[in-house]
Amino acid sequence: MEATPMKDSKTVPSGMSESTRSFFSLRRPKAKKPRRGGGSAFFTLRVRLILIFILVAILPLASLAYINIRTNQAALTDSARHALLTSASQTATDVMNFLYTHWYAIDDEANLPEVSSYLSLPEDERAGSQEEKEAYDVLKTLSSKQYMISYYLLDRTGKVVSTTSQRDPGTFPDFLSLNNADPYSFNLLLKTGYPFISPLMFPSEQEPASIFFAGRVENEQDETLGVLIAQLNAYGLQALLEQDAGLAGPGSFAVLFDENLVRLAHSTAPQLLFKSVVPLPQDTLTRLQTLGRMPMLPAEDLSTNYPEIKEGLDTVYTNEPYFTASGLGADDELDTGAVASLETRSWRVAYAQPQAVFLAPIRNLARNILILSLVITGLAALLALGFTEMLTRPINRLTDTAEKVAAGNLWAQAPEGRDEIGQLAKTFNMMTTELRHTLEGLEQRVAERTSELARTSQQSGHRATQLQTVAEVAHAIASVQDPDTLLQQVTHLISERFGYYHVGIFLLDKAQEFAILQAANSEGGQRMLARNHKLRVGQMGIVGYVTAHGEARIALDVGRDAVFFDNPDLPYTRSEMALPLKVGNRIIGALDVQSMEQSAFSDEDVSLLGTLAEQVAIAIENVRLFSETKSALKELQGLHRQYLQTEWTQATDDIGKTGYKFAAGRVVPLRMSEAQDDWSVVDSGEVAVVIPSGDGQGSRENENSELVVPITVRGQIIGKLNLGEPQSIQNWSDNDINLVRAVADQVGQALENARLLEQTQRRAEREHMVAEITTKLRASNDPQVILRTAAEELRGALRAKRAHIIVQPSVPTEKPKIEQGNAGNGQSQDPNSDRSPSS
């Protein structure tokens, strides 16, 4: 690359003008050298190139390492699963062999001659016999086996006749309640002699968890003599699983579950024994405890909550009985397990191993790959340093030149070359030259732009302040609901926030002829309010103009507008602006704003205060609508209360009873004199406590403190509830009053519902009666039959003594006279009428 000589950055050419020399001499000391590469060295081109080289070297290695780790992890997991499944199957076989060993043994022991000989004796000959002693010795010898607790010999009725237990044989239930724990298997034993194996049982709080084996005792004729039962300590299963721990490798363990997913044995965590994987339903837990299959402990002590283990145990019925879950072992670490089921029982064996154990080679592999990656990264970084130095050297030279230009030396030139970076340097030099030529008139343009920006900023700030003030005023008046308060508050807020001399609000009258002043903030405005100041629409002042045309107008203290300020109440006015108050297209008034300054208002003020005038008009309209709605609602509530009062007066008259009282243990209707008691105490609708005067002249037999509660329906009092204690003055507490008030409210609702139901039923009966009469009338086309049917049905429905239907006769040339008679029965007196009444 060829380099051109570069001028000294501190040298200013002699041909430069004095203003330009002054510009550079003032600015050069203030220039600060920019940091190369931006805000941080980590984002320089060299660093980025180095990172690219490192990524190019690392990414393929990382991909291969990831594939290798995943492949080895899958292989190790598959190998562990097969080992776990094999161990689970082996443990399940060992459990079955353990059960079968005792199963076969009890079958053989039940056929010992000492046992059958003893049971062959009559019941009254057994006590103290030689056979009893021999049978007991045999049972005692058998009970010395490992894990064996006791033997029980039962007769054919299920009664214990001999046992090695310390308990009295008479205290045991029939068949030791084994026929309830597993009825099907026990009945199979009694019928066929098939040996019996019980579920895991908890006979009592003093005895350990046990498994019972039972065999049928028979004589030589294969007749059932009784049952021999062996009680085996369930710790034998725990010892068996502890023995089988580690079959699948280090840290592996086995867990035995019953059909309810209760842990029966655990190789490494005996504290989890007899706890279900997930909480059992309460009815299921109660049933199992009743049958002696669960300890009599609280539910929270008999369960854990590991749903993922339950889902994993259910895979025993699939082709891949594997699962991954935490909570299988003593710690909550993640385990991989396999499930195997027992052949003849609904028990399951889960064999598990922590993933951290069988995936340990993966961690070693990852560590080796990390070390190799660090070595390769270091080599790639060294290669990248040399390569990037060669690429960035011309760029750094160009950067140095750019720094000099940024410091104020526009005569600095970058070395040019033939490659792309050299062409960039040539273009940069051309740009510097153009910049130097443009800079001569920069100061004047900057000053002009700065002044214009200051004016614009000041106007924008003033405008923003005004807009914020408009928003604050609109927010302040939004919550006011009284019309007079609203108007006064609007005038005062606008005057205070904008600093206007006078603010007034005019509203049109109903005839739309005059704009009447409704509110003002100034003293002169108050005097105008006192004399009911008003202006004719379209004729007087700018307010009249605005209310007539719906357009804003400004009047200044110059020319023809000066006549508008001839108001003795407002002598200091020099500028005035009126804005229409409009709701939609309807003009409701005007907002009048006056200032003591000349030319105080502009078009921007019209736009700004016009927005506020719209908000004020909407607020006035909302308050008006709210007042009208409130009045209408009040009138409607009064009509509804009058309706309820009329309906309940009619309902009381129809019933003929005005109330009931509870006295001497009976409920009896009130007498008329009692019903006409003083109602003034509940006129306010509040609960009252009436205390007797003590003069002894009351109408009641027992004049004591009474609690009087009004019975209301939607605000209308329809009755009252009196409560009193005749024995002593009752001190009514707040709880008593609240209770009685709640009951009174429910009574009122129930009475109103009953009245409405009765009214509806009467209307339904009337409609039904009309429908029946109409159906009967339509059943015939004969007029005589129709008239007779109508008269009979009406008389029967209304329980009248007689009924007449008068049909108007044919109209003759001259209308016949109808005489009134026969007590007004309405019968026609025309002798020529050929239509007779039907009765």
Secondary structure, DSSP 8 states (H G I E B T S, - for coil): --------TT---TTS-HHHHHHHHHHTTT-----TTTT-GGGSHHHHHHHHHHHHHHHHHHHHHHHHHHHHHHHHHHHHHHHHHHHHHHHHHHHHHHHHHHHHHHHHHTT-HHHHHHHHS-HHHHTT-HHHHHHHHHHHHHTTSTTEEEEEEEETTS-EEEESSSS-GGGS-GGGGHHHHSHHHHHHHHHH---EE---B---SSS--EEEEEEEEE-TT--EEEEEEEEEETHHHHHHHHHTTTTTSTT-EEEEE-TT-BEEEESS-GGGTT-BSS---HHHHHHHHHTTSS-SS-GGGGB---HHHHHHHGGGGSS--EEEEESSSSS--EEEEEEEE-SSSS-EEEEEEEHHHHTHHHHHHHHHHHHHHHHHHHHHHHHHHHHHHHHHHHHHHHHHHHHHHHTT-TT------SSHHHHHHHHHHHHHHHHHHHGGGHHHHHHHHHHHHHHHHHHHHHHHHHHHHHHHHHHHHHT---HHHHHHHHHHHHHHHHT-SEEEEEEE-TTSSEEEEEEESSHHHHHHHHTT-EEETTTSHHHHHHHHH---EEEESSGGGGGGG--TTSTT--EEEEEEEEETTEEEEEEEEEESSTT---HHHHHHHHHHHHHHHHHHHHHHHHHHHHHHHHHHHHHHHHHHHHHHHHHHHHH----EEEETTEEEE--HHHHTS--GGGTTSS-EEE---SSS--SSSS---EEEEEEEETTEEEEEEEEE-SSS-----HHHHHHHHHHHHHHHHHHHHHHHHHHHHHHHHHHHHHHHHHHHHHT---HHHHHHHHHHHHHHHHT-S---B-------SS-------TTT------TT-----B-
